[in-house]
Amino acid sequence: MFNIEDIRAQWAKQRPDIDTAPMATIGRVVRLSALLCEQMSKTHEKHGLNSASFDVLATLLRSGPPYALSPNDLLATMMVTSGTMTNRIDQLEKDGLVERVRNPKDRRSVFVQLTETGRKIIDAAVTDHVMVQRNLVEGLSDEDLATLNGILDKGLAALSQD
């Protein structure tokens, strides 16, 4: 596999008039993201989940007891359409990991709530997920991580202004 600097060298020959430094940075971030997602997906699959179902279940778990949120509250935490969210909830309900329960304060609305099975699965999956994440960054010191987080925060802030 070519490394990013090999690709930049090819571009330098073909297009010496362009600065490929941003390509190197973005290429590294994209490649790192793909590798991290691949490793975390393996952990999700071990628990019978995918990244989408993991996200929904983890959001419910971290909301605290009674581990229930409205579909709109769930939607607000994820960058998906309402149709996509409905499909995710439907699948998780079919799998017995969540259930829709009536809102006691407004019978016209529902909450999506973890079932006991769903809570056990996501609790175990989150434990493994965090361990995998720890292993993925173990080559970086605390100082490296703080620096990297600061740089990434700067980049995210700059791009979020749009």
C-alpha positions in Angstrom: 0.0 0.0 0.0 1.2 3.5 -0.8 1.9 5.8 2.0 0.7 9.4 2.0 4.2 10.8 1.3 4.5 8.5 -1.8 1.2 9.9 -3.1 2.4 13.4 -2.5 5.6 12.7 -4.4 3.6 11.5 -7.4 1.5 14.6 -7.3 4.7 16.7 -7.1 5.9 15.2 -10.3 2.5 15.5 -12.1 1.4 18.9 -10.6 4.4 20.7 -9.1 2.2 23.8 -9.1 0.0 22.6 -6.2 0.6 22.4 -2.5 -0.4 19.0 -1.3 0.3 19.6 2.4 -3.4 19.7 3.2 -3.9 16.4 1.3 -1.3 14.8 3.6 -3.1 16.0 6.7 -6.6 15.1 5.6 -5.4 11.8 4.1 -3.9 10.8 7.5 -7.1 11.8 9.4 -9.3 9.9 7.0 -7.1 6.8 7.1 -6.9 6.9 10.9 -10.6 7.3 11.1 -11.2 4.3 8.9 -8.8 2.2 10.9 -10.4 3.3 14.2 -13.9 2.6 13.0 -12.9 -0.8 11.6 -11.5 -1.8 15.1 -14.5 -0.5 17.0 -16.9 -2.2 14.5 -15.4 -5.5 15.4 -16.2 -4.9 19.0 -19.8 -4.0 18.2 -20.2 -7.1 16.1 -18.9 -9.2 18.9 -22.1 -8.1 20.8 -24.4 -8.6 17.8 -24.5 -4.8 17.1 -23.4 -2.5 14.4 -22.2 1.1 14.9 -25.8 2.5 14.3 -27.4 0.2 16.9 -24.5 0.7 19.3 -25.0 4.5 19.1 -28.7 4.3 19.8 -28.3 1.9 22.7 -25.3 3.7 24.2 -27.3 7.0 24.0 -30.1 5.4 26.0 -27.7 3.9 28.5 -25.9 7.1 29.2 -29.2 9.0 29.6 -29.5 7.1 33.0 -32.5 5.4 34.5 -35.1 4.7 33.2 -32.9 4.6 30.1 -35.6 6.2 27.9 -35.7 9.1 25.6 -38.2 10.5 23.1 -37.4 9.7 19.5 -36.8 13.4 19.0 -34.2 13.5 21.8 -32.5 10.5 20.3 -32.6 12.1 16.9 -31.0 15.3 18.3 -27.9 13.3 19.3 -27.3 11.7 16.0 -26.8 13.0 12.5 -29.5 11.0 10.7 -32.9 11.7 9.2 -36.0 11.0 11.2 -36.8 8.1 8.8 -33.4 6.6 9.5 -33.9 6.9 13.2 -37.4 5.3 12.9 -35.8 2.3 11.0 -33.1 1.9 13.7 -35.7 2.0 16.5 -37.9 -0.5 14.6 -35.0 -2.9 14.2 -33.9 -2.6 17.8 -37.4 -3.2 18.9 -37.7 -6.2 16.7 -34.5 -7.5 18.2 -36.0 -7.1 21.7 -33.3 -4.5 22.7 -35.7 -1.5 23.1 -39.4 -1.0 23.5 -41.7 2.0 22.8 -43.5 3.0 26.0 -46.2 5.6 26.4 -45.2 8.9 27.9 -47.1 9.1 31.2 -47.4 12.9 30.8 -48.6 12.9 27.2 -50.3 9.7 25.9 -49.9 10.9 22.4 -46.1 10.5 22.6 -43.8 7.6 23.3 -40.4 7.0 24.8 -37.8 4.6 23.4 -36.6 2.6 26.4 -33.9 -0.1 26.8 -35.2 -3.5 27.6 -33.4 -5.5 30.3 -31.8 -7.5 27.5 -30.8 -4.3 25.7 -29.3 -2.9 28.8 -27.2 -5.9 29.5 -25.9 -6.1 25.9 -25.1 -2.4 25.7 -23.5 -2.4 29.1 -21.1 -5.2 28.1 -20.5 -3.6 24.7 -19.6 -0.2 26.2 -17.2 -1.8 28.5 -15.4 -3.6 25.6 -15.7 -0.5 23.4 -13.9 1.7 26.0 -11.2 -0.9 26.4 -10.7 -1.1 22.6 -10.5 2.7 22.4 -7.9 2.7 25.2 -5.8 0.1 23.4 -6.1 2.1 20.1 -4.5 5.2 21.7 -2.0 3.4 24.0 0.9 4.5 21.8 0.2 8.1 22.7 1.1 9.8 25.9 -1.3 11.8 28.0 0.5 14.9 26.6 0.1 13.7 23.0 -3.6 13.1 23.5 -4.1 16.5 25.0 -2.2 18.1 22.1 -4.1 16.1 19.6 -7.5 16.8 21.2 -6.7 20.5 21.1 -5.7 20.5 17.5 -8.8 18.4 16.5 -11.0 20.8 18.6 -9.6 23.8 16.6 -10.3 22.0 13.3 -13.8 21.1 14.4 -14.5 24.6 15.6 -13.3 26.1 12.3 -15.4 23.8 10.2 -18.5 24.1 12.5 -18.7 27.8 11.9 -20.4 27.2 8.5 
